[in-house]
Amino acid sequence: MSPQAEFHDRMLSLGLARVAEQAALASAHWVGRGDEKAADQAAVNAMREQLNLLDIAGVVVIGEGERDEAPMLFIGEEVGTGDGPGVDIALDPLEGTTLTAKDMPNALTVIAMGPRGSMLHAPDVYMDKLAIGPGYPTDVVSLDMSPKERVEALAKAKGCKTADITVCILERPRHDNMIAEVRATGASIRLITDGDVAGVMHCAEADVTGIDMYMGEGGAPEGVLAASALKCMGGQIWGRLLFRNDDERGRAAKAGITDLDRIYSRDEMVTQDVIFAATGVTSGSLVEGIKTEPGWATTETLLMRSKSGSVRRMTYRTPV
């Protein structure tokens, strides 16, 4: 790493888009073929290969799990040529492996990059998450509120009835009580089977997606990725790590986390400006999935920079 090298987000953004595109193209063959592991491995291999072409001294802080669990792109892995700025990288080579295997909507390849030390080194545990879109006062809702209180507070801030609020929740048995409490307010719920990074991002475009709030327990790594997206798109997210056993508490200690009950805001999960890229594998409400025709493949990528607030939608057509 060059000591003079600065994090030039504008120069690196197109390279990051290429990383997301190639991972999506690699997993495209596995759409609808029922093999989650093969789809994920194809995306991992392509993403790693592309990252190693970039002139960065990158460290994967959010990756495919711990070193002994993941063959590539594990937490702590170094990527890039080493000749460039030191950067933190958060990635999910295939957000929605089940969605890909079953050819269901909203499978994405997702990656974010920021200066070294800018991202929370979240261990691979669960996180209780709450997110809303831009335009609201800070802390209008909080993780310390009940689901009912959150819906009522957001409706008041939005100037509407609770029945006009739509909440996105991951469909899991652990959320049954939360779902019942939200529905008791009259609010509607958009249940998703997988892919909670996309679920959080939907809040930032409520006028398009119709989703006002996201809540529930999901992976902590996806929480940091979602915070990176909202850093670019606007909106608020809070996360609190959840630990089920001593092994998971040990992972937190290894990641340097001492306050196990801390609630992290968006800007505490991602402390500096970031760039974020997401390419559609299957079509969804954020981006179009990969389209194939004889000899060609077309992707759509969302490329965002928090520093400028710019959002690009890029179509890439390539011979295959």
PyMOL commands that set and color helices and strands:
alter all, ss='L'
color gray80, all
select helices_A, chain A and resi 9-28+36-51+97-101+147-158+162-164+173-184+196-204+206-209+220-233+246-254+266-269
alter helices_A, ss='H'
color red, helices_A
select strands_A, chain A and resi 57-62+78-79+86-95+108-115+126-132+166-170+188-192+213-219+236-242+263-265+275-280+291-293+296-305+310-319
alter strands_A, ss='S'
color yellow, strands_A
deselect
rebuild
show_as cartoon
